[in-house]
């Protein structure tokens, strides 16, 4: 019974992989070699493209061990969409912005919030440290390694229609 299930699972994954548009091979290679194999695999197997082919994007990538520590097991699509900002943001761009700056994400009406941090950089996102800046940068998509998953429940992450004086980046 286990052999039949394993064969069915493998066949399903192979068929699914052929139906999904592959992500850039360079992105997969960089992620896999730097300890982000789970992100690379997730991106390559998704039927809903997390990184669109056009536009400028930033993805904050959690390392492999964060997937096993996640309260979700396999992170849901909404959490993965929350790790993608709708702007290309280098570490230098992020360093130049004040704490409290918000970045629109692919997860509808939710923002990443630039927070203060006592580390290599003077900031973090939603209290999660950037550990490997500029992992990949092709001029349109940039990937940063982070300590773990940023949570959309972070204070200030949900859109506030009544907030005055706040203009999130990426609108």
Secondary structure by P-SEA (a helix, b strand, c coil): caaaaaaaaaaaaaaaaaacccccaaaaaaaaaacaaaaaaaaaaccccccccccccccccccaaaaaacccccccaaaaaaacccccccaaaaaaccccbbbbcccccbbbbbbbbcccccccccccccccccccccccbbbbbccbbbbcccccccccccccccccccc
